[in-house]
Amino acid sequence: MEYLILLLFTCVLITTDAIKNTTKSDFSTCKEYISKGYVYKQYYEIKNLFHSAGYIVDLHFSVQSSHDAHILLTPATDLDKKEPVYEIVLGAGRNTFSDLRRLRGKGTKGTSRTAGLLSIFEMRSFWLHISTEGLIEVGREGEDLAFLSWKDVSPLPVRFLSFSSWPGVEAKWLFDCKPINKSTEQMSESYLNQVEKPLTQIEQLRKQLLTNYDPYIVPETDGLTYVFLAFTCEHVHFDEKKSLLSISGKFDLQWQDEKMVWNSSEFDDITSLVLSHREIWMPTDLFLFNSADTGGDILQASSMKIEQSGYASWSPKTNMKIWCLTKNIKYWPYNDYDCELSLGFWTQQNLIRLFPASRAKLSTHIVSSGWDITHFTTGNTALDLPWIKEQSIDYSDEVDNYTTAITIYMKLTRRRSLYTVICFSIQFITSFLLLLIFCVSPTGNLKITLSCLIIVLLTGSLLALTKHAPSHPIYVPGLINTCQQMIIATAVALTISIIVICLSRNSCNKPLPSVVCNILSHHSIQTILLLPKSKGCNDYGKLNSSSEKTAEIQEMWIALGTAIDRLFFIIYTIFISILFSIHY
């Protein structure tokens, strides 16, 4: 009896091993498909439905994805979303569970927690069985027990298979794998045939033009490709402190591609095509040689248009940064800046020629951030690039017939904005207050107050100007020079005010020197300095009392202080006029 049981057990093991061997597959013979997004694009017809006994579908496959790998089993390829199908989702919910559905996107019939089922770094292998009795099972390759199963009492007549993933997710599939233990003839037979959908005229044209087209090979015509360039400026922002110009706009690039020529009469009179970025060759390596950044990748990815004659046009957006120069920084903030864009090709100089298609232009809706572009032209420049010499490219015969670079010249002029009004208003106000120091009475506190106020205003103005003014190794903006000189002049005026106050307020018993007294008493001096009339110095000894004599002496000292104020008023008026005429 024990021998009989042992014999039966051995037979069961052999039978089980035979069944398992039928499920082992040679993955080197698999078909490959890459799915992107939750859309079923490619369908495969299941040709041999009963290639495994008892199964409608016996599929062995591998998938590499981060999550949400979808398998669709359907009776037809043109079913509505509301019609019944089998949809299996591996690694749903960010790779936490798996679903088995009887409708697309809903109708869950079976679910299982399968955390970490899929991997973005390696292929994971699985098997899928649908029995003739409607039992659907999904398991890991090498394991007999399914982790996801459900029995359909009314099985669907499955005829087609498709794969998809999830929006923003890419999945790589290996499927239709041949069993290892099949014969050579059997292994050559494919269980799944790709369903060829009827192509529209545009799809047929694209297939004809783009099949075997290499977008990284220059489409030469007689050994050269001529690219015509035009630029439209739409926005400029100028960082005056760094002399850095950020410019945005649109390039219009045009060239001829002889490999993209077709006869429109053969394709429903289709005369042009819109192609995605990099479907054909594009001059994407256009380089900004004087860029403040790296200079490469200045053209943004965008679609392009190709005509039946092979005439290609591409209008990519661009953002560039360049340095600008000024020759009249002393007139800041009313100076101009000269900027230029030097554009050319970094590589393949012997295959591509760059020409201006038309004059550069400004957009009618340009935003210039407080600046006016007063000059905007395009010119040709022959570049002397060292790597061209190293490549031993001979341009000697054609140097007058082509240009290796296009230079776009711009001149920026500041608008008369509130910023400049404030800058000059502070200068004029402080100049007026500085002259006012010599006009107020020395007996009060207004002289010292005005002097201190002017110094505070000028110091704050100087700090603000140095923060915004452009830096230059040699020249200093005239506005800053004026501010510095005005601070020095105010300090001198404060010293003079202190002297005048001391002369006017302190009681002096000693009379003025006769020379000074005679000068102050001179008619022309009194007229020029607008001094009050006073007694001559010879009348000091003729006073009747000592008190009258003291008052007369004090009056002459006050007259001296007034004369000093009036004299420096004239001097400072001339000084300020010269200062403003030089710097402004």
Secondary structure, DSSP 8 states (H G I E B T S, - for coil): -HHHHHHHHHHHHHHHHHHHHHH-EEGGG-EEEEEESS----EEEE--TTSBTTEEEEEEEEEE-SS-EEEEEES-SS--TTS--EEEEEEHHHHTEEEEEEETTEEEEEEEE-TT---SSS-EEEEEEEETTSEEEEEETT-SS-SEEEE-SS-----EEEEE--TT-EEEEEES-EETTS-HHHHTS-SEEE------HHHHHHHHHHTT--TTS---BTTBEEEEEEEEEEEEEEETTTTEEEEEEEEEEEEE-GGG---GGGTTT--EEEE-TTSS---TTEEETTBSS-----B----EEEETTSEEEE--EEEEEEE-B-S-GGGTTS-EEEEEEEEEESS-TTTEEEEE-S--EEEEEEE-TTEEEEEEEEEEE----HHHHHTT---TTTTTT--SEEEEEEEEEE---HHHHHHHHHHHHHHHHHHHTTTS-TTSSHHHHHHHHHHHHHHHHHHHHHHHS---SS---HHHHHHHHHHHHHHHHHHHHHHHHHHHHS---S---HHHHHHHH-HHHHHHTT------GGGGGG-SSHHHHHHHHHHHHHHHHHHHHHHHHHHHHHHHHHHHHHH-
